[in-house]
């Protein structure tokens, strides 16, 4: 009986974690700027919280999945994950302040970028 309860709890925790991984319609990311400076690439933008009854209070990780096009038309794909969490407070139906995430730079001159992000976040249900 104890094993069944523990298994059920672990399943619920696992589903809860997977449920907060970015998916269309819950928390959307809009990239506003990508630039390279001092050996790092900075991805700036904002999140929109489309969940009607949850507040997003932390971005656990952010992976921009950045494709950059170089001057010679070749491309480089960067799938590094930003190395820190960001606290935030995004009310239902609201948009975050501008946030930025840093990954390692290319040290190459590029002319175009495309971001296809993945991210994980934490939510709370406000009382009252």
C-alpha positions as CSV (number, residue, x, y, z in Angstrom):
1,X,0.0,0.0,0.0
2,X,2.8,2.4,0.9
3,X,4.5,1.7,-2.4
4,X,1.3,2.5,-4.3
5,X,1.0,5.8,-2.5
6,X,4.6,6.7,-3.1
7,X,4.3,5.8,-6.7
8,X,1.2,7.9,-7.1
9,X,2.9,10.9,-5.5
10,X,5.9,10.6,-7.7
11,X,3.7,10.3,-10.8
12,X,1.9,13.5,-9.8
13,X,5.2,15.3,-9.2
14,X,6.5,14.2,-12.5
15,X,3.4,15.3,-14.4
16,X,3.5,18.6,-12.6
17,X,7.1,19.2,-13.7
18,X,6.4,18.2,-17.3
19,X,3.2,20.4,-17.2
20,X,5.3,23.5,-16.6
21,X,7.6,23.0,-19.5
22,X,6.9,25.6,-22.1
23,X,4.0,24.8,-24.4
24,X,2.0,27.0,-26.7
25,X,-0.9,28.7,-25.0
26,X,0.6,28.7,-21.4
27,X,3.6,30.9,-21.3
28,X,4.8,32.5,-24.6
29,X,8.2,34.1,-25.2
30,X,8.8,37.0,-27.6
31,X,12.4,37.7,-28.6
32,X,13.1,41.5,-29.0
33,X,16.9,41.5,-29.4
34,X,19.9,39.3,-29.8
35,X,23.4,40.6,-29.6
36,X,26.9,39.5,-28.8
37,X,29.2,41.4,-26.4
38,X,32.4,40.5,-24.6
39,X,32.3,36.8,-25.5
40,X,28.6,36.2,-24.6
41,X,25.4,36.2,-26.6
42,X,22.4,38.0,-24.9
43,X,18.8,37.1,-25.8
44,X,16.3,39.7,-24.7
45,X,12.6,39.6,-24.7
46,X,9.5,39.0,-22.6
47,X,7.0,36.4,-21.5
48,X,3.2,36.5,-21.8
49,X,1.3,34.5,-19.2
50,X,-1.8,33.0,-20.9
51,X,-2.8,30.9,-17.9
52,X,-6.1,32.3,-16.4
53,X,-5.5,31.3,-12.8
54,X,-1.7,31.0,-12.2
55,X,1.1,33.5,-11.6
56,X,4.5,32.7,-13.0
57,X,7.1,33.5,-10.3
58,X,10.3,31.9,-11.6
59,X,11.9,30.9,-14.9
60,X,13.9,27.8,-14.0
61,X,15.9,27.5,-17.2
62,X,15.9,29.0,-20.7
63,X,17.4,27.5,-23.8
64,X,17.1,29.9,-26.8
65,X,18.0,27.3,-29.5
66,X,19.6,30.1,-31.4
67,X,20.5,29.8,-35.1
68,X,22.8,32.5,-36.4
69,X,23.6,33.2,-40.1
70,X,27.1,34.3,-40.8
71,X,28.1,36.8,-43.5
72,X,29.1,33.9,-45.9
73,X,25.5,32.5,-45.5
74,X,26.6,29.5,-43.4
75,X,24.7,28.9,-40.2
76,X,25.6,27.9,-36.6
77,X,23.1,26.3,-34.2
78,X,23.6,27.1,-30.5
79,X,21.6,25.0,-28.0
80,X,23.2,26.0,-24.8
81,X,21.0,26.6,-21.8
82,X,21.3,29.9,-19.9
83,X,23.0,29.1,-16.6
84,X,20.8,30.8,-14.0
85,X,17.2,31.1,-12.7
86,X,15.3,34.3,-12.9
87,X,12.7,35.4,-10.4
88,X,9.7,37.2,-11.9
89,X,6.0,37.9,-11.2
90,X,3.8,37.6,-14.2
91,X,0.1,37.9,-13.5
92,X,-2.5,35.9,-15.5
93,X,-3.0,37.6,-18.9
94,X,0.0,39.9,-18.3
95,X,3.4,40.4,-19.8
96,X,6.8,40.3,-18.0
97,X,9.3,43.1,-18.0
98,X,12.1,42.7,-20.5
99,X,14.2,39.8,-19.4
100,X,17.6,38.7,-20.8
101,X,19.5,35.4,-20.9
102,X,23.2,34.9,-21.5
103,X,24.9,32.0,-23.4
104,X,28.4,31.6,-24.7
105,X,29.3,33.7,-27.7
106,X,30.5,32.7,-31.2
107,X,33.3,35.2,-31.7
108,X,32.2,35.4,-35.3
109,X,30.4,38.1,-37.2
110,X,26.8,37.2,-37.9
111,X,24.1,39.0,-39.8
112,X,20.8,37.3,-38.8
113,X,19.4,35.3,-35.9
114,X,16.4,33.0,-35.2
115,X,15.3,31.9,-31.8
116,X,13.2,28.7,-31.1
117,X,13.2,28.7,-27.3
118,X,12.5,26.0,-24.8
119,X,12.1,27.0,-21.1
120,X,10.8,25.7,-17.8
121,X,8.9,27.9,-15.3
122,X,7.3,27.7,-11.9
123,X,3.8,28.9,-11.1
124,X,1.7,29.5,-8.1
125,X,-2.1,29.9,-7.6
126,X,-2.7,33.1,-5.8
127,X,-4.9,33.0,-2.7
128,X,-8.1,34.9,-2.6
